[in-house]
Structure formats: structure tokens, C-alpha cells
């Protein structure tokens, strides 16, 4: 056999055992007549010891020829370590070497394979297989595996059936662009890679599989915003004969289960916040509620004092920052510059300092006296208030982004807490001014509350729900439409003609004719859930082989050009 033990399991109880271990050379310390080798595999590190007075010249010669990341096999005896290392589980023992075999040599790696590496992001992406040898990434992947196991275990125990759905499907308008795949056999026709298995899981409900789950790859050909991947993994679930409370209860239980089993953490009671309240209080439909800083609305109070910016604004909102009055003018100016960035788009930022002595200092104190400024903000001594005004939707969104930035700078977000909540009562439709048309807030298969669309579609609430943890949308779902007439009504509001709806979704509308049960479900972003549970900002570090910010895999150089013969076979000519 290649090995009797791995590099992480030997302990004091194994002293005097004859063993064989294999792994990668982490580091070598050569003191002339004494040589120590740290040997690493995915289980840990074991120190290997060579005493030139007790070891054959051949073994010493091999040991001196070793370099970092050589793959070797070591045969020897477990002995007590003279200088124990309490930082590693194997720190009380070492291996007295009898023989070393080089299984494979290695060139000097392009960066150090240590917990803290000297390699930049792009370099480590190019050599991802080396980066995965480092403990931080290795542990991320193992944690993801443990989490996935617990998810499958919970859903299995709750009667869910794991069913695969196709990757080569029909291109349908669901929001983001599809990745398309040309068909060689069917000239001029294309498959699409699924943005989600949405329609298939609904068809499975019609098929009688009342509890479906799939941990599945999904694909979106969209411009990559911060921390997005063109391919990502969903925990995709659907249930029949359920209402919103059934779905929320089941999957609140699943999330509590994985936090308990993987982190030994009790999430406690999940809050519920209607969408409108989330926007009015936090400026986000995925609010981070680990800290307060809820918004105040001064839209009425702030007008009529001759300050044109306020007088001409639809909405005037702000929030108070406890101890923020200590900010210097330079620090305040940095927030003003931050909200003016193109990504945020605010025209400016009003600030009001409520000093500890009770005095008020503000960027608008020419227009408001101290009592008026206190009334606008309801602040306490030591607070600073930040206010943004303008179009209501933009103002709330801009202020919501500023709230997160302030919390980040004040160290309020990485506090070891997890705060979970459901956002409910979303609008069913959004009006888009550019296209002068309605769009689905979630997707076109979401049912309106009570199955009724109001006379004004914009006033219709969706029977939908999102799970948010620490300001991250972890999952989202809805009760689905399950009858043909209501589904056609939604398609009509979204601008589909009857013929277009049949061409795009005729298979689903046809299935509704044959006894579709009431059903609903949810999809979780597995990559995001793993990262949030590890209190990390990047999902990329939890995916074995991710794409970079340009959607490229720099390791295998993908996407890449294909040769003319392949294009000819597909009857494709490039412009």
C-alpha cells in the first residue's frame, strides 16, 4: 500500500508504530547532520526527522535533493517529538525516517503555498490547483461539502426526492441573458443553458412528485457585478399542496439545521419584514439588521425653509450614526465623495452633527436653526445624521448603500452574529420607465396574493418571500401560478401576445390543463450560503474552479476561440 496513515492522524498513542505516510513537502530545515521535513496532505502536517548518524547515506542524499511540493513517501517509526508543537494536532510526535521514495518531483511553485500566500488573485487563479492546496481554500471546500451533506440529509428526512433536470433546454426570457449552445444536428437552432430549473420543477409537481430537490448548476450570461459568477449552484426545491407558511417553515428549519450542525449556532427566531418596510427603513430588500441605523423620513418636515434642494425633492430620508459626531470634517467629506461615485449616483450628502454639549453643526445650518435640525433627525448627543434627497426610489437605494458603507467603516458588520429574516409582500410587477412596460419582480410564474391581480398591476402583491442573512439574499421563492388562465393574464401584462406566450411557454400552459396542484418552492444560492456562514464576502473562494471578474477561467483559458471546422459543422459564421 502507498500509506498506512495520513498526515493528520498520528498521535502519541501511535509511538513506536511502523508507518508509511505520503504527501507534499511543505518545508525543509537542513541543519547539516539533522534534517526536518514537514509533510502535508489534505488531513494535516506531520514532521519527519532524519538523523544522519542513524540513517543510511542513500536516504540522506534523497532528503537533501528534495524541494518544495515534491511528492514523497516516507517509511519510518513514530517517536515522541522533542520540541512539541501545540499548534497542530500531530505536534507531539514525529517520524524517524527509515526510507524516503520520491513519487514525483516539482518545479518551484509560482507562489508560496502557505495560509498567507504571496501570490496575487490572477496568479493564484491561473494555478488554481496549487491554490487549493492552501489551508484556507481547502477548508472552504471541505466546509461546503459538510454543509451540502447536512442539506441533503435534512431534505431526505423530510421526504424530498432528488431529481435531475436537463442542462440543454429551450431559451426563454427569464431576466438575464441565456448562454446558448448551437445544435449541429438541428441546423440554425440553439439550446440554452438553464438560468434555473424553474419550469421543470413545476412540471415535476404536475407529475405528482410533491417534494423535489436538486443541487444544481445554473447559468446566466450577465455582466458580472461584484462577487457574481456566470455559473453558480442552487439548492432548488419545490413542494405541492402548500401555502407560503408551509414553505417558509420547512426551509427555515433547513437553515437552522445546517447552522446548528455545521457551526453549532442557534439562529433563533427569524424576523419578518414586508418589502415596503425594508426599503423605507433600510433602503434595501436584503437589509443587514445586525446593527440599527434605521431611516427617518423628513420629507414633510424639511420643506418650506428656502433650501431648494429639499423643496424640489420628492423624498428626504436620513439615518443617525451613534458616536458619529466624532468624525472629522475630512472623514465627513470622504462620505460625501463616496455617495457621489457613479456606482451610487447621489448629487450630494447633507450632514448634521449633534455634539455632546448639545450644540448643532450642519452643512445646512444657514436654512435651519438648531431646534429644527433636531426635529428633522430626532438625534441624540454624539450622533451624526446623514441625509439624502431626490427621487424616492433612488434616494432610498443610495442611502441604503451609504448605511452599509458607514457600518463597514465603523466595524458593525463583522461581529460574529448572524441575523436571519424573511422579506415578504413584494410587488408582483415593476414598471420600467425606459421600456414603458411591466417586468416581473421575481419571475413570471409567481402567483399574486390570493391569486388575484388588481386593476392596477403595480398595486398587486406577490405571494413571494426572500431569505436574508446578514444583508445577503440567501434564497428566494414563491407560491406559483398553477392555472392556465392566470398564467396567460400575467404573460399579457408582461407584454406577451397569446402567440408569443404559446411559443415560449406552451409546454407549461398545456401541462396546466391536466390537473396542476397548488405548489410553491424556493431556491437558495449554495455558494452564497457557504460564504455567509463562514463570514466571508467572496463566493469565489468556495468554488473549486471559479471564473474571474471578466467571466474567464484563466487556468484553462476559457472562453476561447474554436477552429473554422467546428464553426462549419455548426453552420455558424462569425461577424
Protein Blocks (a to p, Z undefined) as FASTA:
>chain_A
ZZfbdcklbcfklgoiacddddddfbdcdehjaccdddddfkbccdddddfklccfklmm
mmmmpcehiacdddddddddfbdcfkbfklmbccddfbdcdfbdcdddfbdcdfbdcbdf
klmmmmmmlmmmpmklmmmmmmmmmmmmmmmmmmmmnopacddddfbdcdddehiacddd
ddfklghiacdddfbfklmmmmmmmnopabccddddddddddddehiafbdcddddddeh
iafklmmmmmmmmmmmmmmmmnopaebjaddddfklmmmmnopabdcfkbghiacdfklm
mgonlpaklmmpfbdcddddehklmpcfklmmmmmmmmmpmklopabdcdddddfkopac
dfklmmbcfklmmmmnopaehiacdddedjfklmmmmmmmmmmmmmmmnopmmnopacdd
ddehiafbdcdfklopacdfkbmkbccehhiacfblmlpccddddddeehiafbdcdddd
fbfklmmmmmmmnopafklmmmmmmmmmmmmmnopacdddddddfklmmmmmnopabfkl
mcfbacdfkopafknopaddddfklmmmnopacZZ
